[in-house]
Amino acid sequence: MILEMVMESLFAVVDIFFVGKLGVYAVATVGLTESVLTIIYSISIGLSMAATAIVARRIGEKQSDAASSAAFQAIVVCSFFAVVVAVLGVVYAKELLSIMGGEIEVINSGHRYTQIIFGGNVCVMLLFLINGIFRGAGNAAVAMRALWIANGFNIILDPLLIFGLGPIPGMGLEGAAWATTTGRGIGVLYQFYILLNGKSLIKFTMRNIQMKLSTIWTILKVASGGMGQFLIESASWILLMRIISESGSVALAGYTIAVRLIIFALLPGWGLSNAAATLVGQNLGALQPGRAERSAWLAAHITAVFLGICSIIFIGGAGFFIGIFNDDKGVIEIGRLGLTIICLGYIFFAYGMVMTQSLNGAGDTRTPTIINLTVLWGFQIPLAYILANHFGLGAVGVFIAIALSHSLHAVVSTLVFRRGRWKLVQL
């Protein structure tokens, strides 16, 4: 799972590296588009959480057919949502960029990128959903290979389609969108090959590819909490992006690059969080709650050490790292401040991630939703707005709010996990 997320984090920085060569407006377009997409991906992440929890529980109970059936229902539901999102995103791309505060140059030059990304969102949503299914079954190696294949093609296609080579014409920012969509699509094809070849623990046969409304209801019930968590978090990031957009495209570009670097280190930690979720779910299914709890704490401590080391590296070389992606002095300064300030709370991110994912792995998606709503909307957004506007700190105020709120989020999540009520959740 860590190796799976390492490749995802590598893609995040490689993609913005090439896009950064196209200028400030291109980076701003990617930042605005992705901030909206995070709301959309909340659907697939919520479904992935539900699939991981239910599949892990069924596998722990030695019911592989029931696990495969749950996986199929989740894919059907996810595909339906993805098609709806694709249509809306293609039709209203310009309006979305405008609502997010994009300058006219960003809208005119970047709306085609937004259309392509939204149109191909089904590939991204299915890639992460099906990987959640494989992780729930304990088959993390397949999930790793799927993401490595998808992002490997993406990384290769990025420079080819953005800048062109020989007979291949350069498409600029649109090329980055096509590279992402194509790479992720190839990853999904590999996933379906595994599901249909009959050799995996999770496999599709005529017996388990039938619609079961009771299973769909269970998935939606568990997924609603997961969707709620990430809708709240995604909306929070969108509002933060909207606050920063008041400072112009340079601030947006600096923020986007800084966040990509933050994610670069967070995603391997997210792999450990996913491992904790799987182990919690399977051990609860095997009636081993003590082992489930020990798994979560071990993952949290390891993640904290890893992110602590990353924070030292990032704080020490913040300006250098931002400068790799864009040479605009304004972008480098904003990005440097963002990377430095947010990394001050990096160790806390570890406990927040692992504890909430462990609760999700137990099937308790409601509690993390309440925590996200309280901390992110009740504390982070108001604090960011006040610091940015009333105290005149601009983007720096947003960075401070992010560091403080995620530290608080970690403390609350850890206290809730220690209470142990998640051990009683029935699926």
ABEGO torsion letter per residue (X at the ends): XAAAAAAAAAAAAAAAAAAAAAEAAAAAAAAAAAAAAAAAAAAAAAAAAAAAAAAAAAAAAGBAAAAAAAAAAAAAAAAAAAAAAAAAAAAAAAAAAAAAGBBAAAAAAAAAAAAAAAAAAAAAAAAAAAAAAAAAAGBAAAAAAAAAAAAAAAAAAAAAAAAEBEABBBAEAAAAAAAAAAAAAAAAAAAAAAAAAGABABBBBAAAABBBAAAAAAAAAAAAAAAAAAAAAAAAAAAAAAAAAAAEAAAAAAAAAAAAAAAAAAAAAAAAAAAAAAAAAAAAAAGBAAAAAAAAAAAAAAAAAAAAAAAAAAAAAAAAAAAAABABAAAAAAAAAAAAAAAAAAAAAAAAAAAAAAAAAAGBAAAAAAAAAAAAAAAAAAAAAAAAAAAGAEAAAAAAAAAAAAAAAAAAAAAAAAAGAAAABBX
